[in-house]
Amino acid sequence: MTVIAASVDERLRLAKDAAREIALLDSARKSALLNAVADALVTASDEIVAANADDLARGRADSIGDALLDRLRLDTARVAALAAAVRDVADLPDPVGRVLDERTLPNGIQLQKVAVPFGVVGSIYEARPNVTVDIASLALRSGNAVVLRGGSAAESTNAVLVSVMRDALQSQGVSPEAVQSVDDFGRAGARALMNARGLVDVLVPRGSAGLIETVVTESTVPVIETGAGVVHVYLDATARDDWARDIVLNAKTQRPSVCNAVETVLVHRGAADRLLPELLASLSDAGVTVHGDDETRAHDGRVVAATEDDWAREYGTLDLAVRVVDDLDDALAHIRRYSTHHTESIITDDRAAADRFLAEVDSAVVLVNASTRFTDGGEFGFGAEVGISTQKLHARGPMGLAELTSTKWLGRGGGQVRA
């Protein structure tokens, strides 16, 4: 068992020191390190699940809700999936050292722009123990140390996960201080992390809109913002009946608690009579409560009246807002007003409508004829993800290894001086 430093400041400084060691590891060494972490997670599966049971029991007692309980839950299969994701990250190409640009100046100096680690990556999140492993594995593979604040809801689970990963690092002869947690300091740990400018190089929040807003507004450390998911699917006039039904059902019901689940469906008025009866019946059969406008309610008496708040709501539950719109222009206007710029999808057989949607929707991921559930680092081939960035600087969309690197210019001269 590795020894945990006593104070937040000490942990942050140890992470900064460890970051220099991690940054110098070659690709093979980092891969071996992550495979050791994956092995350790599998070995400790029973201990992890037992700790998670404590968190789940406390969450139920605190009435944190089904959506957070689903995100919080780790069973044996989910632990195995976490370990598999770590192995996937270990097998990905090393992002460090990639040559992004190169040129030779007229005076003969040779320049290269290369990818380098950030140094120390911090993350503040809630009720997501999978994030503990995902971010740590991506950070280590990209040559960074990581400092985690996982919240009180998953405190028991995260404590075990962090301990397992630190022990795995130590077993490989690598400083365990490259993986740190400040959970035991509660909110004071989160505040220290947000104000650790100079010790932490970048901070990634994941969680509710309130948590993200707090980190963005209060942090002195540069933040990569991951936003809430008010996600839309637009059923165009030419949408196929089966695609409309199957994609909406998948986007809403496969895992309603996650940020890429659809929250609002917009239906072209010209297709409403054809699409809505079957779609609404299928949603009801799947246990979805539809909040609809008057035209939607006219198709199914089980639809409840939507309020203005429903169009801007990230439910995270088996609830869905449905609205009939005049045309593509009306759908685009609705999305511009209510979207959180996460993911939007159009279902259409009209190539021109698809191209307009792709060009005009200003979100991190824009899809045609596909479920919004594909907005995910694992699905995009990143092995895992740090989060889904909804901002426009540095990173946007699912963030993998490349998004945890910065750049450095290397210059090689032969005695040149500037005139």
URWOFEN-V711830 format. One record per residue. N is the residue number from 1. RES is the residue in one small letter. PSI is psi in whole degrees, -180 to 180 (999 if undefined). OMEGA is omega in degrees with one decimal (999 if undefined). NEAR is the number of other ideal C-beta (glycine too) atoms within 8 Angstrom. Layout:
n->N res->RES psi->PSI omega->OMEGA near->NEAR
n->N res->RES psi->PSI omega->OMEGA near->NEAR
This chain:
n->1 res->m psi->126 omega->179.9 near->4
n->2 res->t psi->155 omega->-178.4 near->8
n->3 res->v psi->134 omega->-179.4 near->4
n->4 res->i psi->129 omega->178.7 near->5
n->5 res->a psi->151 omega->-168.5 near->9
n->6 res->a psi->-32 omega->-174.3 near->4
n->7 res->s psi->158 omega->177.8 near->6
n->8 res->v psi->-47 omega->-177.3 near->11
n->9 res->d psi->-41 omega->179.7 near->7
n->10 res->e psi->-41 omega->179.6 near->9
n->11 res->r psi->-42 omega->-179.8 near->14
n->12 res->l psi->-40 omega->179.4 near->16
n->13 res->r psi->-36 omega->176.1 near->9
n->14 res->l psi->-38 omega->176.2 near->12
n->15 res->a psi->-40 omega->178.4 near->17
n->16 res->k psi->-42 omega->177.7 near->12
n->17 res->d psi->-43 omega->-178.6 near->10
n->18 res->a psi->-30 omega->-179.7 near->13
n->19 res->a psi->-35 omega->178.8 near->14
n->20 res->r psi->-37 omega->178.3 near->8
n->21 res->e psi->-46 omega->-178.4 near->11
n->22 res->i psi->-38 omega->-178.0 near->16
n->23 res->a psi->-25 omega->-176.8 near->12
n->24 res->l psi->-5 omega->179.0 near->5
n->25 res->l psi->140 omega->177.2 near->10
n->26 res->d psi->174 omega->-173.8 near->6
n->27 res->s psi->-44 omega->-177.9 near->8
n->28 res->a psi->-38 omega->-179.1 near->6
n->29 res->r psi->-40 omega->178.6 near->8
n->30 res->k psi->-37 omega->177.1 near->15
n->31 res->s psi->-44 omega->179.0 near->11
n->32 res->a psi->-38 omega->178.9 near->10
n->33 res->l psi->-45 omega->-179.1 near->14
n->34 res->l psi->-36 omega->176.2 near->15
n->35 res->n psi->-34 omega->175.4 near->11
n->36 res->a psi->-38 omega->176.2 near->12
n->37 res->v psi->-44 omega->179.2 near->17
n->38 res->a psi->-44 omega->178.3 near->13
n->39 res->d psi->-42 omega->-177.6 near->10
n->40 res->a psi->-37 omega->178.2 near->13
n->41 res->l psi->-43 omega->179.3 near->17
n->42 res->v psi->-44 omega->-179.6 near->10
n->43 res->t psi->-37 omega->-176.6 near->6
n->44 res->a psi->15 omega->-172.9 near->10
n->45 res->s psi->-46 omega->-178.5 near->11
n->46 res->d psi->-41 omega->179.2 near->6
n->47 res->e psi->-40 omega->179.6 near->9
n->48 res->i psi->-46 omega->-178.9 near->15
n->49 res->v psi->-38 omega->178.6 near->12
n->50 res->a psi->-43 omega->177.5 near->8
n->51 res->a psi->-39 omega->179.4 near->12
n->52 res->n psi->-35 omega->177.5 near->16
n->53 res->a psi->-37 omega->176.6 near->8
n->54 res->d psi->-44 omega->179.4 near->9
n->55 res->d psi->-42 omega->179.3 near->15
n->56 res->l psi->-42 omega->179.1 near->11
n->57 res->a psi->-42 omega->178.8 near->8
n->58 res->r psi->-38 omega->178.9 near->9
n->59 res->g psi->-41 omega->177.3 near->13
n->60 res->r psi->-42 omega->179.2 near->9
n->61 res->a psi->-33 omega->-179.8 near->6
n->62 res->d psi->0 omega->178.5 near->7
n->63 res->s psi->51 omega->-177.8 near->5
n->64 res->i psi->-10 omega->175.2 near->10
n->65 res->g psi->155 omega->-176.0 near->8
n->66 res->d psi->-37 omega->-177.2 near->7
n->67 res->a psi->-47 omega->179.7 near->10
n->68 res->l psi->-35 omega->177.9 near->13
n->69 res->l psi->-39 omega->178.2 near->13
n->70 res->d psi->-42 omega->178.9 near->9
n->71 res->r psi->-31 omega->-177.5 near->10
n->72 res->l psi->-29 omega->-169.2 near->17
n->73 res->r psi->131 omega->169.7 near->9
n->74 res->l psi->118 omega->171.0 near->12
n->75 res->d psi->-176 omega->-176.8 near->8
n->76 res->t psi->-41 omega->-179.7 near->7
n->77 res->a psi->-40 omega->179.9 near->6
n->78 res->r psi->-35 omega->175.3 near->10
n->79 res->v psi->-43 omega->177.5 near->14
n->80 res->a psi->-39 omega->178.2 near->10
n->81 res->a psi->-38 omega->175.8 near->8
n->82 res->l psi->-45 omega->179.2 near->13
n->83 res->a psi->-40 omega->178.4 near->12
n->84 res->a psi->-38 omega->178.3 near->9
n->85 res->a psi->-37 omega->176.8 near->14
n->86 res->v psi->-42 omega->178.2 near->16
n->87 res->r psi->-38 omega->176.8 near->11
n->88 res->d psi->-43 omega->178.2 near->11
n->89 res->v psi->-40 omega->179.5 near->14
n->90 res->a psi->-31 omega->-177.7 near->14
n->91 res->d psi->-9 omega->-178.6 near->7
n->92 res->l psi->153 omega->176.9 near->11
n->93 res->p psi->141 omega->178.8 near->4
n->94 res->d psi->124 omega->-179.9 near->10
n->95 res->p psi->-15 omega->-175.1 near->11
n->96 res->v psi->137 omega->177.6 near->12
n->97 res->g psi->-4 omega->176.9 near->7
n->98 res->r psi->134 omega->177.0 near->9
n->99 res->v psi->114 omega->-175.7 near->8
n->100 res->l psi->-21 omega->179.7 near->7
n->101 res->d psi->147 omega->173.3 near->7
n->102 res->e psi->149 omega->-178.5 near->8
n->103 res->r psi->160 omega->174.5 near->6
n->104 res->t psi->124 omega->-179.8 near->7
n->105 res->l psi->160 omega->179.0 near->8
n->106 res->p psi->-27 omega->-179.7 near->3
n->107 res->n psi->2 omega->175.7 near->6
n->108 res->g psi->-8 omega->177.6 near->9
n->109 res->i psi->130 omega->179.9 near->11
n->110 res->q psi->125 omega->-177.6 near->11
n->111 res->l psi->140 omega->172.4 near->12
n->112 res->q psi->136 omega->172.4 near->10
n->113 res->k psi->117 omega->-174.6 near->11
n->114 res->v psi->156 omega->177.2 near->12
n->115 res->a psi->133 omega->179.6 near->11
n->116 res->v psi->157 omega->178.2 near->11
n->117 res->p psi->155 omega->171.8 near->13
n->118 res->f psi->-45 omega->-174.7 near->11
n->119 res->g psi->-89 omega->177.2 near->10
n->120 res->v psi->122 omega->177.2 near->15
n->121 res->v psi->127 omega->175.9 near->18
n->122 res->g psi->152 omega->175.9 near->15
n->123 res->s psi->136 omega->175.2 near->16
n->124 res->i psi->125 omega->-175.0 near->15
n->125 res->y psi->178 omega->-174.9 near->14
n->126 res->e psi->136 omega->173.0 near->12
n->127 res->a psi->35 omega->-178.8 near->14
n->128 res->r psi->75 omega->-178.4 near->13
n->129 res->p psi->-25 omega->175.5 near->15
n->130 res->n psi->-31 omega->179.7 near->9
n->131 res->v psi->-33 omega->178.2 near->12
n->132 res->t psi->-45 omega->-178.9 near->16
n->133 res->v psi->-43 omega->-177.8 near->16
n->134 res->d psi->-50 omega->-176.6 near->14
n->135 res->i psi->-40 omega->179.4 near->14
n->136 res->a psi->-43 omega->-178.2 near->14
n->137 res->s psi->-42 omega->178.6 near->16
n->138 res->l psi->-39 omega->178.5 near->17
n->139 res->a psi->-47 omega->-178.1 near->12
n->140 res->l psi->-42 omega->-179.8 near->16
n->141 res->r psi->-32 omega->179.4 near->15
n->142 res->s psi->13 omega->172.1 near->13
n->143 res->g psi->21 omega->-178.1 near->12
n->144 res->n psi->156 omega->163.4 near->15
n->145 res->a psi->164 omega->-176.6 near->16
n->146 res->v psi->141 omega->174.4 near->16
n->147 res->v psi->126 omega->-169.8 near->17
n->148 res->l psi->140 omega->169.3 near->17
n->149 res->r psi->99 omega->-171.1 near->14
n->150 res->g psi->-1 omega->175.6 near->14
n->151 res->g psi->160 omega->-174.2 near->12
n->152 res->s psi->-28 omega->-175.6 near->6
n->153 res->a psi->-33 omega->-178.2 near->13
n->154 res->a psi->25 omega->-171.3 near->16
n->155 res->e psi->-44 omega->-178.4 near->12
n->156 res->s psi->-45 omega->-179.9 near->10
n->157 res->t psi->-48 omega->-177.1 near->15
n->158 res->n psi->-36 omega->179.1 near->14
n->159 res->a psi->-42 omega->178.6 near->12
n->160 res->v psi->-45 omega->-179.3 near->12
n->161 res->l psi->-45 omega->180.0 near->13
n->162 res->v psi->-43 omega->178.8 near->14
n->163 res->s psi->-43 omega->179.7 near->10
n->164 res->v psi->-43 omega->-178.6 near->14
n->165 res->m psi->-40 omega->178.7 near->14
n->166 res->r psi->-42 omega->178.5 near->11
n->167 res->d psi->-38 omega->178.7 near->12
n->168 res->a psi->-40 omega->176.9 near->13
n->169 res->l psi->-46 omega->-178.7 near->15
n->170 res->q psi->-36 omega->179.4 near->11
n->171 res->s psi->-21 omega->179.6 near->8
n->172 res->q psi->8 omega->179.4 near->9
n->173 res->g psi->23 omega->179.6 near->4
n->174 res->v psi->144 omega->-177.5 near->11
n->175 res->s psi->122 omega->176.6 near->11
n->176 res->p psi->-14 omega->-179.5 near->11
n->177 res->e psi->-6 omega->176.4 near->12
n->178 res->a psi->-14 omega->174.7 near->15
n->179 res->v psi->114 omega->-177.1 near->14
n->180 res->q psi->153 omega->171.6 near->15
n->181 res->s psi->145 omega->174.1 near->13
n->182 res->v psi->21 omega->-178.5 near->14
n->183 res->d psi->-38 omega->-175.1 near->14
n->184 res->d psi->-7 omega->176.0 near->8
n->185 res->f psi->2 omega->177.3 near->8
n->186 res->g psi->-142 omega->-178.2 near->8
n->187 res->r psi->-29 omega->176.9 near->5
n->188 res->a psi->-36 omega->176.9 near->8
n->189 res->g psi->-40 omega->177.6 near->13
n->190 res->a psi->-43 omega->179.4 near->11
n->191 res->r psi->-41 omega->178.5 near->9
n->192 res->a psi->-39 omega->179.2 near->13
n->193 res->l psi->-41 omega->179.9 near->17
n->194 res->m psi->-22 omega->-177.1 near->13
n->195 res->n psi->22 omega->-176.5 near->9
n->196 res->a psi->40 omega->178.5 near->12
n->197 res->r psi->130 omega->-176.0 near->7
n->198 res->g psi->-24 omega->175.7 near->3
n->199 res->l psi->-36 omega->176.3 near->9
n->200 res->v psi->131 omega->-172.8 near->14
n->201 res->d psi->-31 omega->178.4 near->8
n->202 res->v psi->148 omega->-176.7 near->11
n->203 res->l psi->132 omega->-179.0 near->16
n->204 res->v psi->110 omega->175.5 near->15
n->205 res->p psi->146 omega->173.7 near->16
n->206 res->r psi->131 omega->178.9 near->12
n->207 res->g psi->-147 omega->-176.3 near->11
n->208 res->s psi->162 omega->177.6 near->7
n->209 res->a psi->-37 omega->179.9 near->8
n->210 res->g psi->-43 omega->178.2 near->6
n->211 res->l psi->-47 omega->-178.2 near->12
n->212 res->i psi->-43 omega->179.7 near->15
n->213 res->e psi->-40 omega->178.2 near->8
n->214 res->t psi->-46 omega->-178.7 near->9
n->215 res->v psi->-43 omega->-178.0 near->13
n->216 res->v psi->-41 omega->-174.6 near->10
n->217 res->t psi->-27 omega->-174.2 near->6
n->218 res->e psi->-15 omega->-173.7 near->7
n->219 res->s psi->139 omega->169.7 near->11
n->220 res->t psi->-10 omega->174.1 near->5
n->221 res->v psi->140 omega->176.3 near->14
n->222 res->p psi->135 omega->-174.6 near->7
n->223 res->v psi->136 omega->166.0 near->11
n->224 res->i psi->114 omega->-171.6 near->15
n->225 res->e psi->126 omega->170.5 near->10
n->226 res->t psi->120 omega->-169.0 near->12
n->227 res->g psi->171 omega->175.1 near->13
n->228 res->a psi->161 omega->-174.7 near->10
n->229 res->g psi->77 omega->167.1 near->14
n->230 res->v psi->91 omega->-168.4 near->13
n->231 res->v psi->140 omega->-176.4 near->16
n->232 res->h psi->146 omega->164.0 near->15
n->233 res->v psi->128 omega->178.6 near->16
n->234 res->y psi->123 omega->177.3 near->17
n->235 res->l psi->106 omega->-176.0 near->14
n->236 res->d psi->173 omega->-177.0 near->15
n->237 res->a psi->-31 omega->-176.3 near->10
n->238 res->t psi->11 omega->-178.8 near->9
n->239 res->a psi->133 omega->177.1 near->14
n->240 res->r psi->141 omega->-176.8 near->8
n->241 res->d psi->-48 omega->-175.3 near->9
n->242 res->d psi->-37 omega->177.2 near->6
n->243 res->w psi->-45 omega->-179.9 near->10
n->244 res->a psi->-48 omega->-179.1 near->13
n->245 res->r psi->-52 omega->-172.4 near->12
n->246 res->d psi->-40 omega->-177.9 near->8
n->247 res->i psi->-44 omega->179.6 near->14
n->248 res->v psi->-44 omega->178.8 near->15
n->249 res->l psi->-44 omega->179.0 near->11
n->250 res->n psi->-45 omega->-176.5 near->10
n->251 res->a psi->-28 omega->-178.7 near->15
n->252 res->k psi->-41 omega->-165.0 near->14
n->253 res->t psi->-17 omega->-176.0 near->9
n->254 res->q psi->-44 omega->174.8 near->9
n->255 res->r psi->86 omega->-170.1 near->7
n->256 res->p psi->-15 omega->-174.2 near->12
n->257 res->s psi->-9 omega->-172.8 near->11
n->258 res->v psi->163 omega->-170.8 near->10
n->259 res->c psi->-15 omega->179.1 near->9
n->260 res->n psi->9 omega->173.5 near->14
n->261 res->a psi->141 omega->-179.1 near->16
n->262 res->v psi->142 omega->177.8 near->13
n->263 res->e psi->-24 omega->178.4 near->12
n->264 res->t psi->132 omega->173.7 near->16
n->265 res->v psi->128 omega->176.8 near->14
n->266 res->l psi->134 omega->-174.8 near->16
n->267 res->v psi->125 omega->176.9 near->15
n->268 res->h psi->133 omega->-176.9 near->17
n->269 res->r psi->-34 omega->-178.9 near->10
n->270 res->g psi->-15 omega->179.9 near->6
n->271 res->a psi->-2 omega->-172.3 near->13
n->272 res->a psi->-46 omega->-178.2 near->13
n->273 res->d psi->-32 omega->-179.1 near->7
n->274 res->r psi->-42 omega->-170.3 near->6
n->275 res->l psi->-38 omega->-167.8 near->14
n->276 res->l psi->-42 omega->-177.5 near->14
n->277 res->p psi->-50 omega->-179.8 near->9
n->278 res->e psi->-41 omega->-178.6 near->9
n->279 res->l psi->-47 omega->-177.9 near->13
n->280 res->l psi->-38 omega->178.0 near->15
n->281 res->a psi->-41 omega->179.4 near->9
n->282 res->s psi->-41 omega->178.3 near->10
n->283 res->l psi->-44 omega->179.1 near->13
n->284 res->s psi->-43 omega->178.9 near->11
n->285 res->d psi->-29 omega->-179.9 near->6
n->286 res->a psi->3 omega->177.7 near->10
n->287 res->g psi->15 omega->-178.5 near->6
n->288 res->v psi->133 omega->171.5 near->11
n->289 res->t psi->118 omega->-178.5 near->7
n->290 res->v psi->130 omega->174.7 near->16
n->291 res->h psi->109 omega->-171.3 near->13
n->292 res->g psi->162 omega->173.0 near->14
n->293 res->d psi->180 omega->-174.4 near->9
n->294 res->d psi->-40 omega->-178.4 near->7
n->295 res->e psi->-36 omega->176.9 near->10
n->296 res->t psi->-43 omega->-178.4 near->18
n->297 res->r psi->-28 omega->-179.8 near->12
n->298 res->a psi->-19 omega->-178.4 near->5
n->299 res->h psi->-16 omega->-176.2 near->11
n->300 res->d psi->120 omega->-177.0 near->12
n->301 res->g psi->-12 omega->179.9 near->4
n->302 res->r psi->-11 omega->-179.4 near->7
n->303 res->v psi->131 omega->177.5 near->13
n->304 res->v psi->156 omega->-176.7 near->9
n->305 res->a psi->129 omega->177.3 near->8
n->306 res->a psi->146 omega->173.1 near->12
n->307 res->t psi->172 omega->177.9 near->6
n->308 res->e psi->-35 omega->-179.7 near->5
n->309 res->d psi->-28 omega->-177.9 near->6
n->310 res->d psi->-33 omega->-177.4 near->10
n->311 res->w psi->-20 omega->-179.3 near->12
n->312 res->a psi->13 omega->-171.5 near->7
n->313 res->r psi->133 omega->167.9 near->10
n->314 res->e psi->99 omega->-173.4 near->10
n->315 res->y psi->-52 omega->-173.1 near->9
n->316 res->g psi->15 omega->-177.1 near->9
n->317 res->t psi->-177 omega->176.4 near->9
n->318 res->l psi->56 omega->173.2 near->11
n->319 res->d psi->148 omega->-176.1 near->10
n->320 res->l psi->135 omega->174.8 near->16
n->321 res->a psi->135 omega->180.0 near->14
n->322 res->v psi->133 omega->-178.1 near->17
n->323 res->r psi->140 omega->173.7 near->14
n->324 res->v psi->130 omega->-179.3 near->12
n->325 res->v psi->160 omega->-175.3 near->12
n->326 res->d psi->-42 omega->-172.9 near->6
n->327 res->d psi->-171 omega->180.0 near->10
n->328 res->l psi->-40 omega->179.0 near->11
n->329 res->d psi->-42 omega->179.4 near->7
n->330 res->d psi->-40 omega->177.9 near->10
n->331 res->a psi->-44 omega->180.0 near->13
n->332 res->l psi->-38 omega->178.9 near->12
n->333 res->a psi->-41 omega->177.7 near->8
n->334 res->h psi->-46 omega->-178.9 near->14
n->335 res->i psi->-42 omega->178.0 near->14
n->336 res->r psi->-37 omega->-175.9 near->8
n->337 res->r psi->-40 omega->-168.5 near->7
n->338 res->y psi->-14 omega->-174.6 near->10
n->339 res->s psi->148 omega->170.8 near->13
n->340 res->t psi->13 omega->174.0 near->10
n->341 res->h psi->35 omega->179.1 near->8
n->342 res->h psi->-77 omega->-177.5 near->18
n->343 res->t psi->137 omega->174.0 near->14
n->344 res->e psi->149 omega->-179.2 near->17
n->345 res->s psi->143 omega->173.9 near->17
n->346 res->i psi->138 omega->174.4 near->13
n->347 res->i psi->115 omega->-172.0 near->13
n->348 res->t psi->156 omega->169.6 near->13
n->349 res->d psi->9 omega->-178.1 near->6
n->350 res->d psi->109 omega->-176.6 near->9
n->351 res->r psi->-40 omega->-179.2 near->5
n->352 res->a psi->-41 omega->178.3 near->6
n->353 res->a psi->-41 omega->178.4 near->13
n->354 res->a psi->-44 omega->-178.9 near->12
n->355 res->d psi->-40 omega->177.2 near->8
n->356 res->r psi->-45 omega->-179.4 near->10
n->357 res->f psi->-47 omega->179.2 near->16
n->358 res->l psi->-38 omega->-175.9 near->9
n->359 res->a psi->-36 omega->-169.1 near->6
n->360 res->e psi->-22 omega->-179.7 near->7
n->361 res->v psi->125 omega->-175.6 near->11
n->362 res->d psi->71 omega->178.2 near->6
n->363 res->s psi->165 omega->-176.8 near->12
n->364 res->a psi->-36 omega->178.2 near->11
n->365 res->v psi->129 omega->178.5 near->12
n->366 res->v psi->127 omega->-171.5 near->10
n->367 res->l psi->156 omega->172.7 near->13
n->368 res->v psi->124 omega->174.6 near->10
n->369 res->n psi->45 omega->178.8 near->10
n->370 res->a psi->153 omega->179.6 near->8
n->371 res->s psi->144 omega->176.8 near->10
n->372 res->t psi->-15 omega->-179.9 near->16
n->373 res->r psi->-10 omega->178.7 near->13
n->374 res->f psi->-9 omega->176.1 near->10
n->375 res->t psi->91 omega->-171.6 near->14
n->376 res->d psi->138 omega->-178.8 near->11
n->377 res->g psi->-40 omega->178.8 near->14
n->378 res->g psi->-45 omega->179.6 near->11
n->379 res->e psi->-31 omega->179.2 near->8
n->380 res->f psi->-2 omega->178.1 near->11
n->381 res->g psi->18 omega->-179.6 near->5
n->382 res->f psi->-3 omega->-177.1 near->13
n->383 res->g psi->-48 omega->176.0 near->14
n->384 res->a psi->-177 omega->178.2 near->15
n->385 res->e psi->150 omega->173.3 near->14
n->386 res->v psi->-33 omega->-178.1 near->15
n->387 res->g psi->-178 omega->177.5 near->13
n->388 res->i psi->107 omega->-175.3 near->19
n->389 res->s psi->131 omega->176.4 near->15
n->390 res->t psi->10 omega->176.4 near->12
n->391 res->q psi->-177 omega->-175.6 near->10
n->392 res->k psi->-11 omega->-179.0 near->3
n->393 res->l psi->133 omega->176.4 near->4
n->394 res->h psi->-59 omega->-173.2 near->6
n->395 res->a psi->144 omega->175.9 near->9
n->396 res->r psi->138 omega->-177.6 near->7
n->397 res->g psi->-166 omega->178.9 near->10
n->398 res->p psi->131 omega->-175.4 near->12
n->399 res->m psi->120 omega->177.9 near->16
n->400 res->g psi->-145 omega->-175.1 near->15
n->401 res->l psi->-46 omega->-175.3 near->14
n->402 res->a psi->-33 omega->-177.9 near->8
n->403 res->e psi->-8 omega->175.1 near->11
n->404 res->l psi->22 omega->174.3 near->15
n->405 res->t psi->155 omega->171.3 near->15
n->406 res->s psi->-161 omega->-179.6 near->7
n->407 res->t psi->159 omega->176.6 near->9
n->408 res->k psi->140 omega->175.1 near->7
n->409 res->w psi->131 omega->175.6 near->8
n->410 res->l psi->129 omega->179.4 near->8
n->411 res->g psi->132 omega->178.8 near->8
n->412 res->r psi->115 omega->-177.5 near->6
n->413 res->g psi->-175 omega->179.5 near->9
n->414 res->g psi->48 omega->178.0 near->6
n->415 res->g psi->9 omega->-177.3 near->4
n->416 res->q psi->144 omega->171.2 near->8
n->417 res->v psi->150 omega->-177.5 near->4
n->418 res->r psi->131 omega->-179.0 near->3
n->419 res->a psi->999 omega->999 near->2
